[in-house]
Amino acid sequence: MLIRTLSALECTKILTANRVGRLACARDKQPYVVPIHYAHADAHLYAFSMPGKKIDWMRANPLVCIQVDEHGQGRGWKSVVVDGRYEELPDRIGHKLQRDHAWSVLSKHADWWEPGSLKPVIPPTADSAPHVFFRILIEQVSGREASE
C-alpha cells in the first residue's frame, strides 16, 4: 500500500466532485459527527439543515471539520479533511446576497433540499421551525490517497 499527500488542487477537485461529507463539531469538550450534504464553491462548503443539535453546537462553537472520502480500486481510497468556520446565512437584511448564492450553489444538484429538510420521526410541517442555510469557510484543507 502506498500513501501520498494530495495537493490543494486535488483536494479541491474531490470536494467539488462529492456531495456528502462528515461534519465534526464540538461543544463542552464533547465531539459530535454527522453526515451532511453540501455543495462546494468559492472556498466554502454550502449546506442546508433544519434546526437541531448540529446547528446548536456550531452556533456555540463555529470551529468545525469536514471529512470527505472516495473509494478507489481494491483497497484504494482518497480522503480530504477541511478545517473551517461555520457561518450561518440567516433570512435577514444584510444576508440576502449570501443566502441567494447558497441557494444557487445548492440548487444545481437534484433533491439538494431533502436531506437537510427532514427530521427522523417528526414529519415536517409548514409551521415548523425555519430551515437554516449555512456555509463552512475553508480555512485549511489536506488530503491523502492510498493505492496498491
N, C-alpha and C positions, 0 to 999 in steps of 0.2 A: 504494500500500500504506500502510495506517495502522497504526501500532504504539501500543498503550496499555498502561499498567500495570494489572494485576489487583489488586483489593482482597484483603485477607486472607480474607474470606468466599468470594470467587470461587475463590481458590487452594484453600481447604478443600473446596469442592464438587468441584473437579477431582480432588483426592487421593482423596476418598470414592468418586467415580464410577468410578475406574480401578483396575486390579489389577496392572499391570506398570509398573515403573519401571527406571531405570538407576542402579545403585548405584556411586558412586565412593568409593574408599578409597585410602590411600597408605601406603607403608612404605619406609623408606630412600630418601626423595625420589623414589620411583617410583610414579606413579599406576596404578590398576587400575580398570576399569569393566566391569560385568557386569549383565545384566538380572536382575531379581528379581520374584517375585510377592509381593504384600503386601496387607494389609487395613488401612484407616485407622480409628482410634478413639481418643478421649480424648488428643489431642495426641501420638500415637505412630503409627508405621507398624510393624505386626507382620509377621513373616516366619518362615520355617522353612527349614532347609538341612541337608544332610549336611556333616560337617567337610570342610574343604578350604581353598583359597587365600584366598577372601574372608573366611572365619571367622578364619583365622590372622592375616590382615592387620588385621582390625577389632579383634581381641584386642590386637594390638601397638599400634594407634593407633585409638582409638574415635571420632575425629572423621571424619564421613562426610558425603556429599552424595548426594541422590537427585533425579533429574530425571524428571518425568512430562509427557507431552505428548498433545495431541489434535489431529487434523487436521480442519480446517473445510472450508467450501465453497471451491472454486477453490484459491487459494494460501494460504488462511487457516489459522491454527493458534493453539493456546494451549499455553504451556509454564509449568510450575511447578518451582521449584528449592527443595529443603528442605536447610538446613544442620542437621545434627543430631549426636547422640551414640549410638553403639552400646551397647546394654545386653543382655547375654546373660541368658537366663532358664533357668538350669540346673535339672536334675531333682534338687534337693536341698531339704532342710528350710530353710524361710525364703523360698522362692521359689514354693511351691505355688500360692498365690493368683494371682500374676502369670502363672505358666505356664498355669494353668487359664483365666485371662482371655484369654491369647493364643490358646489352643486354641478358645475360644468365638468370638472375633472371626474367626479364620481359617476355622473350620468352617462359617460361614454361606454360604460360596461352594463350589460344586461343584468337586471334584477339587483342592482347595486344597493338598493334600499332595504331589501328583505332581511338580510341577516341582522342589521342594526335596529330594525323596527319591531322585532318580535321578542317577547319575553316568554320564558317557559311557564306553562300552566295558565297564566293570566292572559286572555285574549286582548289584543289592543283595541282601544275604543277611541272615538273622535275626541272624547272629553279627557283622555288620559294626559299625563304629563307630556310636555312638548319634547320632540326629538332634539338631539344635540349634534351639531356639526362641529368637528374639531380637526386640528391638524397637529402633526408632530414635526417640529423644526428639526431637521437632521443636523446635529452638531458634530457628530463623528460617525464614520462608517468603517467597518472592517469585514473581511471575509476570508474564508478558507475553502479549498477544494481538495477532495480526496479522490484518487484514481488508482486503479490496479496496474 
